[in-house]
Amino acid sequence: MSAGFTPSAVTSSVQTSEVSICNKALRYLGAPEIVALDQPSREADLCSRYYAEARDELLEHHHWNFATRYTSLAPLAAVPPFGFACAYRLPGDCLRVRRLRGEPPFEVVEARTLYTDAAPAEAVLTVRVTDPARFPALFVEALARRLAAALAVPLMNSSRTEQAMLQRFGDALEAARVADAAEGASDPVEINPWLMAR
């Protein structure tokens, strides 16, 4: 449980779980907490429905350092449409292609496939991170706020509460983005992590 968790904690790896994040959101709404996502309660049912959606939405919202992957995409044999030279398969956990290394060529993503003229395609991706122990504390706070906003209407039947939660989510998101940017990750165009990893 995360009763002692605060956003200012240095690390969230010991206490943070899907249930603890859901309980944080439920506390913001004044709703009963849960012990498991599969328990027979309205709160648990709604949390299990909305948690992953809120998490992925937040991951896509910003180029988070902890959710960044540098990778060479696997080429596909099929002739690409739209006049592009190459087609590449995106990894299953890819949420967004942030850029390709080098001069950014024009590209299109469709049905989990990236079309581009770049060869090879060395990509900077935002990937789905499902382990809450990897979430920075301020990301946890923003996620709990976003989840609270998503739960406000179905759980509390209150659009007014939803608007208040969205406002607080906006503040929490900005704080998390500023903290993430302060980690000082280099611009992926300026480094070659593919070579450094070899």
N, C-alpha and C positions, 0 to 999 in steps of 0.2 A: 504493500500500500504506500501511498505517497503523501500521508498526512503532514509530514514535515517538509515537503518540497516547496521551495521558493524559486522564482525566476532568477534570482541572483546567485543561486548555488553554483559553485565552481564546476561541478560535474553532475550529470544526471544519469550516469551509467549504472549506478547501483539501484536506484529507486524507479527509474522510468520504465513503464510498460504501457501497452495499449490500454489496459484497465485503469492505470493511474492517470493517464491523459484524459480518458473518458470521465473519470471521477472529478478531475479538475474542471472540466467543462460543466458537469452536472452541478458542482458547487457554485459556479458562477450563476447558474439558473435557480439555485435554491432547491434543487431536486434531490431525491434520495440517491445515494451512491450505490454502486454495484460491486460484487465480488468476482464476477466472471461475465464475459460477453455472451455466454450461452445460457445464463440463468433465466428462469421464466419470469421476466418482468418487462414492463413497457420500456423502462430506461435502458436495459441491456439490449433489447431488440432494436431500438432506434440507434443506439451507439454502434451496434454491429453493422447496421445498414449504412450509416453515414461516416464512420471513422475513416475507412480507406479512401473514400471519395474526397474527404476534406484533406487528408494527408497528401494525396497525389496532386490535388489542386494547389496546395501550398508549395510543394516541391517544384511544380512547373512555374510558379509565380516569380522565381528569382534564380539566378545562377549560383546556387549554394555551393560553397567549397566542399562540404561533406558529401554532396550528392553528385560530384563531378567525376566523369571518367574520360580518359584519353584512350582512344582505341582506333585500330585500323579496321574499317568495315569490310565484311566479306562480299566480294563481287558476285553478281548473279549472271548466269549465262544468257538469259533472255534478252532480246533486243529491246532497249528502253524506248518508251514513247516520247512524244513532245520534241523530238530532234536531239535529245541528250545523247552523249557518247557512252555513258556508263550507268549501271543500276547496282545498288548495294542493299543488302538485307540489314535492317536495323536489329540490334539485340532485343530480346523479349522484354527486358526491363527498361528500355529507353523511353523516357517521357518526352524528351525534346532534343533535337539536334541544335546545339548552340552555334556552332560554326565548324567549318573545315579549315585545316591548317593551310597556311599560305594565303595567297590572294583569294578573298572570298568569292568563289564562282557562283553564278546563279544556280539555284537548286530547288527541287520540288520534292516534298515528302507526301507519299500517297500509299495507303494500305501497307504500312510498315516497311515501305521501300523508299530509298532515297535515290533520286535521279539527278545526275550532275555530269559535267564534263571533266571533273577532277579525277585523276588516276595517278597514284592510288588515292583513296578517300580516307584521310586521317582526321577523325572527327573528335570534337569536344561535345560530350553528351551530358545531359542531366538524366540520371537514372533513378528508378524507384528504390528507395531505401525503406525496408520494412522493419528493421530492427530498431526499436525506440531507444535502445542504449546508445545508438550512434547520433541521436539528435542533440544538438546544442540546447542549453537551457532556454534560451530566448526563442528558439524555434518551437520548443515544447509549449511555451507560453502562447505563441501565435497560433499554433495548431489547436490548443484547447479553446482559445477565443473563437477561432473559426468554427470549430465543432459546436460550441455553445450557440453560435448564431444559426447553424443548420438545424439544431434541435429545438430552437425556441418556439417555432410555430407548431410542429407536430407533437411536441411534448407539453408545452405550456399554453398553446393556442393563443400566442401573443405576438403579433407583428411589431408591436411597440418594443417588446423585449428584443426581438430580432434586430431591429434597427440600432438599439443601444449596444448589442453585442457586436454588430458589424463595425460600429464606430470604435469600439475598444479593440477589435481585431485589427483595424487599420493602424492604430497606434502601436500595437504589439508587433505587427509586421514590419513597420518602419524601424523599430528598435532592433529587431532581429536582422534586418537587412544591413543596417549601419554596422552592427557588431560583426557580421559576416564579412563585410567589405574591409573592416579594420584588420582582418587577419592578414591582409596584404598579399593575397595570391597573385602571381604574375599573370599578365595578359597571356592567354594561351597561344596567341600568334607569335609572341616573342620568345617562346621556349620550345624545346623539342623533347617532351617527356617520353615520347616513343623511343627515342634513342637512349635517353638516360635510363630507361627501364631495362635495356638490353645489356 
